[in-house]
Amino acid sequence: MAESMLGLKRSHRCTELNMENIGQAVTVMGWVQKSRNKGGIIFVDLRDRSGILQIIFEESACGAEYFAKAEKLRSEFVIAVTGKVEKRQGSINENLVTGAIEVRAESLRILSESETPPFPIEENSKTKEELRLKYRFLDLRRPDIQRNMTFRSNIAILTRQFLAEEGFLEIETPTLIKSTPEGARDYLVPSRVHPGSFYALPQSPQLFKQLLMCSGYDRYFQIARCYRDEDLRADRQPEFTQIDMELSFVDVDEVLDVNEKLLYKLFKELLGMEIPLPIPRMTWQEAMDRFGSDKPDMRFGMELKDVSEVVKDCEFVVFKSALENGGSVRGLNAQGKGNMPRKKIDALVEYAKDFGAKGLAYLAIQEDNSYKSSFAKFMTEEQLHDLAEAMEGKPGDLLLFAADKNEVVWDVLGNLRLEIARQFDLQKKGEFKFLWVTEFPLLEYSEEQGRFVAKHHPFTMPMEEDWHLIDSDPGAVRAKAYDIVLNGTELGGGSVRIHQSDIQSKMFEVLGFTPERAQEQFGFLLEAFKYGVPPHAGLAYGLDRVAMLMVGSDSIRDVIAFPKVKDASCLMTEAPAPVEDKQLEELGIKIK
């Protein structure tokens, strides 16, 4: 039978007690982690958000009534205990913050009873994720998840403090906005008052933060909820949180500088680590050429090498046809892996095919300097030697090559590089390597749409020295865009924005917008741009990703209180779900 708290007040959380509290009368409350009846003495591990504290019930101290009650305690009962703090009688438990003390109970109230939970509430749970997410309210009781949620909260608190000190104003922007279907798909919200019309949930506060710069607010930030109707991955959710900011009268350097200071503060105060500043910068082109990725993991080498020149005269048809079609031949050197079994090499070939490769050529350099290769018969000994030399290959190394269009080769080798690093444990846990990737292409050609689309968004400023190429070679125009990358994950990105109306009009034209369509979709922004726009730039982080990497997790679901699963559904609440016909009728909606 559950009892009330009447007249009781919690004096401490479990781990707020230590040796200095010995002799004090305290009242603690929480959940029973486990209870052990040793005959005449009952040991209870009490758990709250802060950690675990041992409680001792002895009939001589608490009386027969409370002792009888303590005998009924089971896992996840919610209790309140009043007693005295003592030095632990047995040996100190080094695994607990409170391992040197215990509380000798004098009274006990059972505030709530619990059924047997569907899985044990314990750190590093081995329970299937589907079951844990169905009972997420129980999963959230696990100490490791509670630490994650506390850590995430601290990131948000420190970020607010830092940005306020740097002169930023926290301003909220609307979450019911006009749909602007450039980029990911919008989540749509039907309007009851305006039948047939819809709001969209924001993919980011982009347009509103630019309007705030037009309004003279100078430095804005927001910890903003954003929504994208797209397929999920380990580091993606349909709804997520951005640390969003915009600054006026700045160029690239000022934005990067303030963000380096923010990252320095977060890592110093929360992990006790000092990030070496300034963070290295690398252009998009260099990142693609060296790592096959615009978010390279810098914790290990294994860089790509372009060997097109070296193999241009060989008879290997795979290399020849790639070069004839304007592509390239590139390779990577898995040092010391030359004795990899054929079965494992074949598995890497299959892996490469997932990223568009038609195959993968390999060359293993034996200890006696001879070669084992899938294409050796098409090349002379001298050509093989030159190829190995170009790859800085040594006896015992395995050289892997892809030949195709640049985009395919980058994608294949960039992902292969990561897969080999995973297999051979080259990504050191607890090591953090930051990188700014800059000068992204302004546009990329979409085969599907048959036109150029914005690499970031239509308001990204081109680099002034490339603007003359916008008509003759739009794909060669670089943008004043930048991403912050950590250990191969994009933490956030941003750009300098266009603030001149002639450049903005031309940008819309290149993207295939008629003036009418540009006006229809972005009229309010274009109108604001007629009345004095300051140069401005911004950046947004995925807060979930920042928290995920800082706590050392592989999934953002570990740092989000109530995450969705792969198909964007919630296993706990069973959302999304059908609604009543009456609700649809009010909205003028019929389900097809």
C-alpha positions as CSV (number, residue, x, y, z in Angstrom):
1,M,0.0,0.0,0.0
2,A,1.5,3.3,-1.1
3,E,2.0,6.0,1.6
4,S,2.0,9.8,1.3
5,M,5.0,12.1,1.9
6,L,3.1,14.2,4.4
7,G,5.5,15.8,6.9
8,L,8.6,14.4,5.1
9,K,11.1,16.4,3.1
10,R,14.1,15.1,1.3
11,S,17.3,16.4,2.8
12,H,19.9,15.1,0.3
13,R,20.2,13.2,-3.0
14,C,22.0,9.9,-2.5
15,T,25.5,10.9,-3.6
16,E,25.3,14.3,-1.9
17,L,26.2,12.4,1.3
18,N,29.8,11.7,2.3
19,M,32.1,11.1,5.3
20,E,31.5,14.7,6.4
21,N,27.8,13.8,7.1
22,I,28.6,11.0,9.5
23,G,26.3,11.2,12.6
24,Q,23.7,13.4,10.8
25,A,20.0,12.6,10.6
26,V,19.0,12.6,6.9
27,T,16.0,11.8,4.7
28,V,16.7,10.2,1.3
29,M,14.2,9.1,-1.3
30,G,14.5,7.1,-4.5
31,W,14.1,3.7,-6.1
32,V,15.2,0.3,-4.7
33,Q,18.0,-0.9,-7.0
34,K,18.2,-4.2,-5.1
35,S,17.4,-5.5,-1.6
36,R,19.3,-8.3,0.2
37,N,17.9,-9.9,3.4
38,K,20.7,-11.4,5.4
39,G,18.5,-12.5,8.3
40,G,18.1,-9.9,11.0
41,I,19.7,-7.2,8.7
42,I,18.5,-6.0,5.3
43,F,20.7,-4.2,2.8
44,V,19.0,-1.9,0.3
45,D,20.7,-0.1,-2.6
46,L,18.8,3.1,-3.0
47,R,19.1,4.8,-6.4
48,D,18.2,8.3,-7.5
49,R,19.4,10.6,-10.3
50,S,22.7,11.2,-8.6
51,G,23.7,7.6,-7.9
52,I,23.4,4.8,-5.3
53,L,23.5,4.8,-1.5
54,Q,23.4,1.7,0.8
55,I,20.7,1.7,3.5
56,I,20.8,-0.8,6.4
57,F,17.6,-1.9,8.2
58,E,18.1,-3.6,11.6
59,E,15.1,-4.2,13.9
60,S,17.0,-2.8,16.9
61,A,17.4,0.6,15.1
62,C,14.2,0.9,13.1
63,G,11.7,-1.2,15.1
64,A,9.6,-4.2,14.2
65,E,7.0,-2.2,12.1
66,Y,9.6,-0.7,9.7
67,F,11.7,-3.8,9.6
68,A,8.6,-5.8,8.5
69,K,8.0,-3.2,5.8
70,A,11.6,-3.4,4.6
71,E,11.2,-7.2,4.2
72,K,8.6,-6.5,1.5
73,L,10.9,-4.2,-0.6
74,R,11.6,-5.2,-4.2
75,S,13.3,-3.7,-7.2
76,E,11.9,-0.3,-8.4
77,F,9.8,0.3,-5.2
78,V,9.9,4.1,-4.5
79,I,10.7,4.7,-0.8
80,A,11.6,7.4,1.6
81,V,14.1,6.6,4.4
82,T,15.0,8.6,7.5
83,G,18.1,7.6,9.4
84,K,21.7,8.4,10.4
85,V,24.8,8.4,8.2
86,E,27.5,6.0,9.4
87,K,30.9,4.8,8.3
88,R,30.3,1.6,6.3
89,Q,30.8,-1.4,8.6
90,G,32.2,-3.8,5.9
91,S,34.8,-3.1,3.4
92,I,34.6,0.1,1.3
93,N,32.9,-0.3,-2.1
94,E,35.3,1.4,-4.5
95,N,32.7,1.3,-7.3
96,L,30.4,3.7,-5.5
97,V,30.8,7.4,-4.8
98,T,29.1,6.7,-1.5
99,G,31.1,3.4,-0.9
100,A,32.6,4.6,2.4
101,I,29.3,5.3,4.1
102,E,25.8,3.9,4.7
103,V,22.5,5.1,6.2
104,R,21.2,3.2,9.2
105,A,17.4,3.4,8.7
106,E,15.1,4.6,11.6
107,S,11.9,4.9,9.5
108,L,10.6,3.8,6.1
109,R,7.7,4.8,3.9
110,I,6.8,2.9,0.7
111,L,5.7,5.8,-1.5
112,S,5.0,3.5,-4.5
113,E,5.1,-0.2,-5.3
114,S,6.4,-1.6,-8.6
115,E,5.6,-4.6,-10.7
116,T,8.7,-6.6,-11.9
117,P,10.1,-4.5,-14.7
118,P,10.4,-6.1,-18.2
119,F,14.2,-5.8,-18.0
120,P,16.7,-5.0,-15.2
121,I,17.5,-1.3,-14.7
122,E,21.3,-1.4,-15.0
123,E,24.2,0.2,-16.8
124,N,25.2,-0.9,-20.3
125,S,22.0,-2.9,-20.7
126,K,22.1,-5.9,-22.9
127,T,18.3,-5.8,-23.4
128,K,17.2,-5.3,-27.0
129,E,16.8,-1.7,-28.0
130,E,13.2,-2.2,-29.2
131,L,12.1,-3.4,-25.8
132,R,14.0,-0.6,-24.0
133,L,12.4,2.0,-26.3
134,K,8.9,0.6,-25.7
135,Y,9.5,1.1,-22.0
136,R,11.6,4.2,-22.4
137,F,10.3,5.6,-19.1
138,L,12.1,2.7,-17.4
139,D,15.2,2.8,-19.7
140,L,15.6,6.5,-18.8
141,R,16.2,5.3,-15.1
142,R,19.4,3.6,-16.1
143,P,22.4,5.4,-14.5
144,D,24.4,5.7,-17.8
145,I,21.4,7.2,-19.7
146,Q,20.8,9.6,-16.8
147,R,24.4,10.7,-16.9
148,N,24.0,11.3,-20.7
149,M,20.9,13.4,-20.2
150,T,22.6,15.4,-17.4
151,F,25.6,15.9,-19.7
152,R,23.4,17.1,-22.6
153,S,21.6,19.5,-20.2
154,N,25.1,20.9,-19.2
155,I,26.0,21.4,-22.8
156,A,22.9,23.5,-23.3
157,I,23.4,25.5,-20.1
158,L,27.1,26.3,-20.9
159,T,26.3,27.2,-24.5
160,R,23.7,29.7,-23.3
161,Q,26.1,31.2,-20.8
162,F,28.9,31.5,-23.3
163,L,26.8,33.0,-26.1
164,A,25.2,35.5,-23.7
165,E,28.7,36.6,-22.6
166,E,29.6,37.0,-26.3
167,G,26.7,39.4,-26.8
168,F,24.2,37.0,-28.4
169,L,20.5,37.4,-27.7
170,E,18.3,34.3,-27.3
171,I,15.3,34.8,-29.5
172,E,12.6,32.2,-30.3
173,T,11.4,31.8,-33.9
174,P,8.1,30.2,-35.0
175,T,7.6,26.5,-35.4
176,L,4.5,26.8,-37.6
177,I,5.9,28.3,-40.8
178,K,5.5,28.5,-44.6
179,S,6.7,25.4,-46.5
180,T,9.8,26.0,-48.6
181,P,10.4,22.6,-50.3
182,E,14.1,23.1,-51.1
183,G,16.2,20.5,-49.3
184,A,14.6,17.7,-47.2
185,R,10.9,17.0,-47.1
186,D,8.8,19.2,-44.8
187,Y,6.4,17.9,-42.1
188,L,3.1,19.5,-42.9
189,V,0.5,20.7,-40.5
190,P,-3.1,21.3,-41.8
191,S,-4.8,24.6,-40.9
192,R,-8.4,24.3,-39.6
193,V,-9.0,28.1,-40.0
194,H,-7.6,28.2,-43.5
195,P,-9.0,25.1,-45.2
196,G,-6.7,23.6,-47.8
197,S,-3.7,25.5,-46.5
198,F,-0.8,24.0,-44.5
199,Y,1.9,25.1,-42.2
200,A,5.3,23.3,-42.2
201,L,7.4,22.5,-39.2
202,P,10.8,24.2,-39.7
203,Q,13.8,22.3,-41.0
204,S,15.8,25.1,-39.4
205,P,15.2,28.7,-38.4
206,Q,17.2,29.9,-41.4
207,L,14.9,32.5,-42.9
208,F,13.8,34.0,-39.6
209,K,17.4,34.3,-38.3
210,Q,18.3,36.2,-41.4
211,L,15.3,38.4,-40.9
212,L,16.5,39.1,-37.3
213,M,19.8,40.3,-38.8
214,C,17.8,42.6,-41.1
215,S,16.0,43.8,-38.0
216,G,19.3,44.9,-36.4
217,Y,19.6,42.2,-33.7
218,D,23.3,41.8,-34.5
219,R,23.9,38.4,-32.7
220,Y,21.1,35.9,-32.3
221,F,21.1,32.3,-31.0
222,Q,18.5,29.7,-30.2
223,I,18.4,26.1,-29.0
224,A,15.8,25.2,-31.6
225,R,13.7,22.2,-32.4
226,C,13.9,21.3,-36.1
227,Y,12.0,18.7,-38.2
228,R,13.0,16.8,-41.4
229,D,10.9,14.1,-43.0
230,E,13.8,12.0,-44.2
231,D,15.2,8.5,-43.8
232,L,16.9,7.9,-40.5
233,R,20.5,6.8,-39.6
234,A,22.3,6.3,-36.3
235,D,22.9,10.1,-36.1
236,R,19.6,11.3,-37.5
237,Q,16.1,11.8,-36.1
238,P,12.9,13.3,-37.6
239,E,13.0,15.9,-34.9
240,F,16.2,17.2,-33.5
241,T,17.7,20.1,-31.7
242,Q,20.0,22.7,-33.1
243,I,22.3,25.2,-31.4
244,D,21.6,27.9,-34.0
245,M,23.3,31.3,-34.4
246,E,23.6,34.2,-36.7
247,L,25.9,37.2,-36.6
248,S,26.0,40.5,-38.5
249,F,28.9,42.5,-39.9
250,V,31.2,39.4,-40.0
251,D,32.9,37.2,-42.5
252,V,34.1,33.6,-42.3
253,D,36.9,34.1,-39.8
254,E,34.8,35.8,-37.1
255,V,32.2,33.0,-37.2
256,L,34.8,30.3,-36.9
257,D,36.6,32.2,-34.2
258,V,33.6,32.5,-31.9
259,N,32.7,28.9,-32.4
260,E,36.2,27.6,-31.7
261,K,36.0,29.4,-28.3
262,L,32.6,27.8,-27.7
263,L,33.9,24.3,-28.4
264,Y,37.0,25.0,-26.3
265,K,34.7,26.0,-23.3
266,L,32.5,22.9,-23.7
267,F,35.3,20.4,-23.9
268,K,37.4,22.1,-21.1
269,E,34.5,22.4,-18.6
270,L,32.7,19.1,-19.3
271,L,35.5,16.7,-20.2
272,G,38.6,18.6,-18.8
273,M,40.2,18.6,-22.3
274,E,41.8,21.5,-24.0
275,I,41.2,21.6,-27.7
276,P,44.3,23.0,-29.5
277,L,43.3,26.2,-31.2
278,P,43.0,27.3,-33.9
279,I,41.2,24.2,-35.3
280,P,42.9,23.1,-38.6
281,R,41.1,24.1,-41.8
282,M,40.9,22.2,-45.0
283,T,39.1,23.0,-48.3
284,W,36.3,20.7,-49.5
285,Q,38.4,19.8,-52.5
286,E,41.4,18.8,-50.4
287,A,39.2,16.8,-48.1
288,M,37.7,14.9,-51.0
289,D,41.1,14.3,-52.7
290,R,42.8,13.1,-49.5
291,F,40.0,11.3,-47.7
292,G,37.2,10.8,-50.1
293,S,34.9,12.6,-47.7
294,D,33.8,16.1,-46.8
295,K,33.8,15.0,-43.1
296,P,37.1,13.1,-42.8
297,D,38.0,11.2,-39.6
298,M,41.5,12.7,-38.8
299,R,42.3,10.2,-36.0
300,F,44.2,8.0,-38.5
301,G,46.0,8.3,-41.9
302,M,45.4,6.0,-44.8
303,E,44.9,8.8,-47.2
304,L,43.7,8.4,-50.8
305,K,46.3,8.9,-53.6
306,D,45.4,9.8,-57.2
307,V,47.4,7.4,-59.4
308,S,45.7,8.2,-62.7
309,E,49.0,9.5,-64.3
310,V,50.9,6.4,-63.2
311,V,48.4,3.9,-64.8
312,K,47.4,5.9,-67.9
313,D,49.4,3.7,-70.2
314,C,48.6,0.3,-68.7
315,E,46.5,-2.3,-70.4
316,F,44.1,-2.9,-67.5
317,V,40.7,-2.2,-69.1
318,V,39.1,-1.1,-65.8
319,F,41.6,1.7,-65.3
320,K,41.7,2.6,-69.0
321,S,38.0,3.0,-69.4
322,A,37.6,5.1,-66.2
323,L,40.3,7.5,-67.5
324,E,38.8,7.6,-71.0
325,N,35.4,8.6,-69.5
326,G,36.9,11.5,-67.6
327,G,37.2,9.7,-64.3
328,S,40.2,8.8,-62.1
329,V,42.0,5.9,-60.6
330,R,42.8,6.3,-56.9
331,G,44.0,4.0,-54.2
332,L,44.6,3.7,-50.5
333,N,47.3,1.8,-48.6
334,A,46.2,-0.5,-45.8
335,Q,49.7,-0.7,-44.2
336,G,50.7,-4.0,-42.9
337,K,47.6,-5.8,-44.2
338,G,49.2,-7.5,-47.2
339,N,48.6,-10.9,-45.7
340,M,44.8,-10.3,-45.4
341,P,43.1,-13.6,-46.4
342,R,41.4,-13.6,-49.9
343,K,38.0,-14.1,-48.2
344,K,38.4,-10.8,-46.3
345,I,39.5,-9.0,-49.4
346,D,36.4,-10.3,-51.2
347,A,34.3,-9.0,-48.4
348,L,35.8,-5.5,-48.9
349,V,35.0,-5.8,-52.6
350,E,31.4,-6.5,-51.8
351,Y,31.4,-3.6,-49.3
352,A,32.7,-1.3,-52.0
353,K,29.9,-2.3,-54.3
354,D,27.4,-0.8,-51.8
355,F,28.8,2.6,-52.7
356,G,28.7,2.3,-56.4
357,A,31.9,0.4,-57.2
358,K,31.8,-2.1,-60.0
359,G,34.7,-3.8,-58.3
360,L,37.9,-3.2,-56.4
361,A,41.4,-3.9,-57.6
362,Y,44.0,-4.9,-55.1
363,L,47.8,-5.3,-55.0
364,A,49.5,-7.0,-52.0
365,I,53.2,-6.4,-51.6
366,Q,54.8,-9.6,-50.3
367,E,57.7,-9.6,-47.9
368,D,60.1,-10.6,-50.7
369,N,58.9,-7.5,-52.7
370,S,56.9,-9.7,-55.2
371,Y,53.2,-8.8,-55.9
372,K,50.0,-10.7,-55.4
373,S,47.3,-8.9,-57.4
374,S,43.9,-9.1,-59.2
375,F,45.3,-7.2,-62.2
376,A,49.1,-8.0,-62.4
377,K,48.8,-9.8,-65.7
378,F,47.7,-6.5,-67.4
379,M,50.7,-4.6,-66.2
380,T,54.5,-4.9,-66.6
381,E,56.7,-5.5,-63.7
382,E,57.9,-1.9,-64.0
383,Q,54.4,-0.5,-64.0
384,L,53.5,-2.5,-60.9
385,H,56.7,-1.2,-59.2
386,D,55.8,2.5,-60.2
387,L,52.3,2.0,-58.9
388,A,53.5,0.6,-55.5
389,E,56.0,3.4,-55.3
390,A,53.3,6.1,-56.0
391,M,51.3,4.5,-53.2
392,E,54.3,4.5,-50.8
393,G,53.8,0.8,-50.6
394,K,56.2,-1.3,-48.6
395,P,56.5,-5.1,-48.1
396,G,53.5,-6.3,-46.1
397,D,51.1,-3.6,-47.4
398,L,47.8,-4.0,-49.1
399,L,46.9,-1.5,-51.8
400,L,43.3,-1.1,-52.9
401,F,42.1,0.8,-56.0
402,A,38.9,2.2,-57.4
403,A,38.4,3.5,-60.9
404,D,35.3,5.4,-62.0
405,K,33.9,9.0,-62.0
406,N,35.5,11.1,-59.2
407,E,32.3,11.1,-57.2
408,V,32.1,7.3,-57.2
409,V,35.8,6.8,-56.5
410,W,35.7,9.3,-53.5
411,D,32.6,7.6,-52.1
412,V,33.9,4.1,-52.4
413,L,37.4,4.7,-51.0
414,G,36.2,7.2,-48.4
415,N,33.9,4.5,-47.0
416,L,36.4,1.7,-47.5
417,R,38.9,3.8,-45.5
418,L,36.4,4.0,-42.6
419,E,35.5,0.3,-42.8
420,I,39.2,-0.8,-42.6
421,A,39.7,1.6,-39.7
422,R,36.7,0.0,-37.9
423,Q,38.0,-3.6,-38.6
424,F,41.5,-2.8,-37.3
425,D,40.5,-0.5,-34.5
426,L,42.3,2.6,-35.8
427,Q,39.6,5.1,-34.5
428,K,40.9,5.7,-31.0
429,K,38.2,6.1,-28.4
430,G,38.5,9.1,-26.3
431,E,40.6,11.0,-28.9
432,F,39.0,14.1,-30.5
433,K,40.2,15.5,-33.8
434,F,38.4,18.6,-35.0
435,L,38.5,20.0,-38.5
436,W,36.9,22.9,-40.4
437,V,36.0,22.0,-43.9
438,T,35.7,25.2,-46.0
439,E,35.0,26.4,-49.6
440,F,32.3,23.9,-50.4
441,P,30.9,23.9,-54.0
442,L,28.0,26.5,-54.2
443,L,26.0,24.1,-56.4
444,E,25.7,20.5,-57.3
445,Y,24.1,19.0,-60.3
446,S,21.0,16.8,-59.6
447,E,20.6,14.1,-62.3
448,E,17.1,13.4,-60.9
449,Q,15.9,17.1,-61.3
450,G,18.1,17.9,-64.4
451,R,19.3,21.1,-62.9
452,F,21.8,22.6,-60.4
453,V,20.6,22.6,-56.7
454,A,22.1,24.4,-53.8
455,K,24.8,22.4,-51.9
456,H,23.7,24.1,-48.7
457,H,20.7,26.4,-49.3
458,P,19.8,29.2,-51.8
459,F,21.1,32.0,-49.5
460,T,24.7,30.9,-49.3
461,M,27.2,33.5,-50.5
462,P,29.5,32.5,-53.4
463,M,33.2,33.3,-53.1
464,E,33.7,36.7,-54.8
465,E,36.6,35.5,-57.0
466,D,34.5,32.7,-58.5
467,W,31.3,34.6,-59.2
468,H,32.3,35.4,-62.8
469,L,31.9,31.6,-63.5
470,I,28.2,31.4,-62.5
471,D,27.0,31.3,-66.1
472,S,29.9,29.5,-67.9
473,D,30.7,26.9,-65.2
474,P,28.3,27.0,-62.3
475,G,29.7,23.8,-60.8
476,A,33.1,25.4,-60.3
477,V,31.8,28.2,-58.1
478,R,32.9,27.8,-54.5
479,A,30.8,28.9,-51.5
480,K,31.6,30.8,-48.3
481,A,30.4,27.7,-46.5
482,Y,32.0,25.7,-43.7
483,D,31.4,22.6,-41.7
484,I,32.8,21.7,-38.3
485,V,33.8,18.1,-38.3
486,L,34.7,15.9,-35.3
487,N,36.1,12.3,-35.7
488,G,34.4,11.9,-39.1
489,T,31.0,13.3,-38.0
490,E,29.7,16.6,-39.2
491,L,28.8,18.5,-35.9
492,G,27.4,21.5,-37.7
493,G,27.7,23.8,-40.6
494,G,26.9,27.3,-41.9
495,S,27.8,29.9,-44.3
496,V,28.1,33.6,-45.1
497,R,24.7,34.7,-46.5
498,I,24.0,36.6,-49.6
499,H,23.0,40.2,-48.7
500,Q,23.0,41.8,-52.2
501,S,19.7,41.5,-54.1
502,D,21.4,41.2,-57.5
503,I,23.4,38.1,-56.4
504,Q,20.3,36.6,-54.7
505,S,18.2,37.1,-57.9
506,K,20.9,35.5,-60.0
507,M,21.2,32.6,-57.5
508,F,17.4,31.9,-57.8
509,E,17.7,32.1,-61.6
510,V,20.6,29.5,-61.6
511,L,18.5,27.2,-59.4
512,G,15.7,27.3,-61.9
513,F,13.3,29.7,-59.9
514,T,11.2,32.1,-62.0
515,P,11.0,35.6,-60.3
516,E,7.3,34.7,-59.6
517,R,8.2,31.5,-57.8
518,A,11.0,33.1,-55.9
519,Q,8.5,35.8,-54.8
520,E,5.9,33.2,-53.9
521,Q,8.2,31.2,-51.7
522,F,10.6,33.8,-50.3
523,G,8.7,37.1,-50.8
524,F,8.9,38.1,-47.2
525,L,12.7,37.7,-47.1
526,L,13.2,39.5,-50.5
527,E,10.9,42.3,-49.3
528,A,13.0,42.7,-46.1
529,F,16.2,42.8,-48.3
530,K,14.9,46.1,-49.9
531,Y,15.4,47.9,-46.6
532,G,19.0,47.8,-45.7
533,V,20.6,44.4,-45.0
534,P,23.9,44.0,-43.1
535,P,26.4,41.4,-44.2
536,H,25.7,38.4,-42.1
537,A,26.7,34.8,-41.5
538,G,25.7,31.9,-39.2
539,L,26.2,28.3,-38.1
540,A,24.1,25.6,-36.5
541,Y,25.2,22.5,-34.6
542,G,23.3,19.3,-34.1
543,L,23.1,19.4,-30.3
544,D,22.3,15.7,-30.3
545,R,25.4,14.9,-32.3
546,V,27.6,17.0,-30.1
547,A,26.3,15.2,-27.0
548,M,26.6,11.8,-28.6
549,L,30.3,12.3,-29.4
550,M,31.2,13.9,-26.1
551,V,29.7,11.0,-24.1
552,G,31.3,8.5,-26.4
553,S,28.1,6.9,-27.7
554,D,27.5,5.5,-31.2
555,S,23.9,6.6,-31.5
556,I,22.0,9.9,-30.8
557,R,19.2,7.8,-29.3
558,D,21.4,7.5,-26.2
559,V,21.3,11.3,-25.6
560,I,17.7,12.0,-26.6
561,A,15.0,11.4,-23.9
562,F,12.3,10.0,-26.2
563,P,13.8,9.1,-29.6
564,K,12.1,7.7,-32.6
565,V,13.2,4.5,-34.4
566,K,14.2,3.8,-38.0
567,D,10.7,4.3,-39.5
568,A,10.3,7.6,-37.5
569,S,7.8,6.0,-35.1
570,C,7.8,6.1,-31.3
571,L,7.5,2.6,-29.8
572,M,6.4,3.9,-26.5
573,T,3.5,6.1,-27.5
574,E,2.9,4.3,-30.8
575,A,3.0,7.6,-32.7
576,P,2.2,8.3,-35.5
577,A,-1.3,7.0,-35.1
578,P,-4.7,7.4,-36.9
579,V,-6.9,10.2,-35.7
580,E,-10.7,10.3,-35.3
581,D,-12.8,11.0,-38.4
582,K,-14.3,14.1,-36.6
583,Q,-10.7,15.7,-36.4
584,L,-10.2,15.1,-40.1
585,E,-13.6,16.5,-41.0
586,E,-12.8,19.7,-39.1
587,L,-9.6,20.0,-41.2
588,G,-11.4,19.2,-44.5
589,I,-9.1,16.2,-45.0
590,K,-10.0,12.8,-46.5
591,I,-7.6,9.8,-46.2
592,K,-7.0,8.3,-49.7
